[in-house]
Amino acid sequence: MNSIELTAPAKVNLVLRVLSKRKDSYHNIYTLFERISLADHIKITRIARGITVVCDKSVTGRPQDNIAYKAAELILKTAKVNAGIRVEIKKRIPIAAGLGGGSSDAAAVLTGINKLLNLRIPKGKLMRLGAKLGADVPFFIFDTPFAIGRGVGDKLQKLNLNKKFFHILIYPGFKVATKDVYRGLSRDLTNNRGGVRITLPKDWNSLERLLHNDLEAVVAAKKPVIGIIIKCLASSLGRRAIVSGSGPSVFCLCPTRKEAMKARVKLLHGAAGILGKRGQIFIVETKR
């Protein structure tokens, strides 16, 4: 086998609580991850030598700075394998949007190279390698639709939630830096060391009541259009919406795909002026 192709799905955070600031300047969190159907496409090919990463036009910067390149470099070094790797990425997940696109790409590269080169690195070790690249990477290697994340999000507990949820997902067309959002947290919030417990949702109504993100107020303060989008979803669809991760993407729940499609059409007319040319509205569902 000379090549392997994989999908790299996005995620949303159904719950995100920031518990405390760590000595390493990161934050301890409690989060409920959901893997969703929006995905990048990754092709990994064995070549004679070196590491090559090719992305579409939506990705800028040096290839060596791409997290997918770093993932390939890390696993080859860890396995002490002198192999050449070419990674081709077709992006569908918006960049720096709170959806874990880069982390998912890195996870796909680690998993793909492990299979392609028959390295036989156990999943647990792959997850630990992934944690060196980014806090969300282990979730995508964990390979489950739903999980609770603790620590910086890398301590994972699988949830046996046999449900499929549908979402309207709105990307407003601009990036938000995660570090800037966490810097904006209040001192009271970051010094909260209490635990968190949630009741697992039985249906989409109970899940909608559960939705929460401690970072939302910070993101909305930095980018007021986020608050406008959330209010738009509430007023036009009657849905509760929240920011995913550190933003700026916003999502809400819909009971069925048909309802989600109707909602998207309604939003395309009502929210066009808010989103601008680069904004996107997706219909997504749980990726099982």
Secondary structure, DSSP 8 states (H G I E B T S, - for coil): --EEEEEEEEEEEEEEEEEEE-TTS-EEEEEEEEEEEEEEEEEEEEESSSEEEEE-TT--S-GGGSHHHHHHHHHHHHHT---EEEEEEE--S-TTSSS-HHHHHHHHHHHHHHHHTT----HHHHHHHHHHH-TTHHHHHH--SEEEEETTTTEEEE-------EEEEEE-S----HHHHHHTS-HHHHT----------SSHHHHHHH-EETTHHHHHHH-HHHHHHHHHHHHHH---EEE-TTSS-EEEEESSHHHHHHHHHHHHHHSHHHH-SS-EEEEEEB--
